[in-house]
Amino acid sequence: MIKKILAAALLVTWGSFLSPSAAIGGAEEGKKLFDSKKCIMCHSLGDQKGAMAQMGGALDGVGGKRDAEWLSAYLTDPKSKVENAKMPKQTLTDDEKKALVDYMLSLK
């Protein structure tokens, strides 16, 4: 019984070391994707402001306002979360969507 408890504790502890680096890697990939898809054209972020930033709005602090599930659903079908959303549905692979969500969550 003690061995099982120790093994479970070890897994939880070890997982806590792995999770932050996995999230950072996802956020870094998401930032690259954000840049390559030119998302900033319709958004603002800090000092950066796209030509159509008034349409998409500011992304500052979005990671503190929304959770991963909401962001993922929004990227898939924006109108499913915001009825009058101007953003079109995004064609993304699951990995791309996860990376973008990780990046958005890092914006706090």
C-alpha positions in Angstrom: 0.0 0.0 0.0 2.8 2.4 0.9 4.6 1.6 -2.4 1.4 2.6 -4.3 1.0 5.8 -2.4 4.7 6.7 -3.0 4.4 5.8 -6.7 1.3 8.0 -7.1 3.1 10.9 -5.3 6.1 10.5 -7.5 3.9 10.6 -10.6 2.2 13.8 -9.5 5.5 15.4 -8.5 7.2 14.4 -11.8 4.1 15.5 -13.8 4.4 19.0 -12.2 8.0 19.3 -13.6 6.9 18.3 -17.1 3.7 20.4 -17.4 5.3 23.9 -17.4 7.8 23.0 -20.1 5.2 21.4 -22.2 3.0 24.5 -21.8 5.9 26.8 -22.7 6.7 24.8 -25.8 3.1 25.0 -26.9 3.0 28.7 -26.3 6.2 29.2 -28.2 4.8 27.2 -31.2 1.5 29.2 -30.8 3.3 32.5 -31.0 5.1 31.4 -34.2 1.7 30.3 -35.6 0.1 33.6 -34.5 2.9 35.5 -36.3 2.8 33.3 -39.5 -0.9 33.6 -39.9 -0.7 37.3 -39.4 -3.3 37.3 -36.6 -2.0 40.7 -35.5 -3.6 42.2 -38.7 -7.0 42.1 -36.9 -5.9 42.4 -33.3 -3.7 44.4 -31.0 -1.3 43.1 -28.5 0.7 45.5 -26.3 2.4 48.0 -28.7 1.6 46.0 -31.8 -1.6 47.0 -33.6 -2.8 45.6 -36.9 -4.4 47.6 -39.6 -7.8 46.2 -38.7 -7.3 46.0 -35.0 -10.6 47.7 -34.3 -12.3 44.6 -35.8 -10.6 41.9 -33.8 -9.8 43.9 -30.7 -7.1 43.6 -28.0 -5.7 40.3 -26.9 -3.9 41.7 -23.9 -4.8 39.6 -20.8 -7.0 37.1 -22.7 -5.2 34.3 -20.9 -6.6 35.5 -17.6 -10.1 36.0 -19.0 -10.8 32.8 -20.9 -10.0 29.1 -20.4 -8.6 26.6 -22.9 -12.0 25.1 -23.7 -13.5 28.5 -24.5 -10.6 29.6 -26.6 -10.5 26.3 -28.5 -14.2 26.5 -29.3 -13.9 30.1 -30.3 -11.1 29.4 -32.7 -13.2 26.6 -34.2 -16.4 28.6 -34.5 -16.3 32.1 -33.2 -20.0 32.7 -33.4 -20.6 29.7 -31.1 -19.2 31.8 -28.3 -19.9 35.4 -29.4 -23.0 35.8 -31.6 -21.7 38.9 -33.4 -18.1 37.8 -33.8 -16.4 39.2 -36.8 -13.6 36.6 -36.9 -14.1 33.8 -39.4 -13.9 30.1 -38.5 -10.3 29.1 -38.5 -9.0 26.1 -40.4 -6.4 24.6 -38.0 -5.1 21.2 -37.2 -5.7 20.0 -33.7 -2.0 20.6 -32.9 -2.1 24.2 -34.3 -5.3 25.0 -32.4 -3.7 23.6 -29.1 -0.6 25.7 -29.7 -2.6 28.9 -30.4 -4.7 28.2 -27.2 -1.5 27.7 -25.2 -0.2 31.0 -26.5 -3.4 32.8 -25.8 -3.4 31.4 -22.2 0.1 32.7 -21.8 -1.2 36.3 -22.4 -2.0 37.4 -18.9 
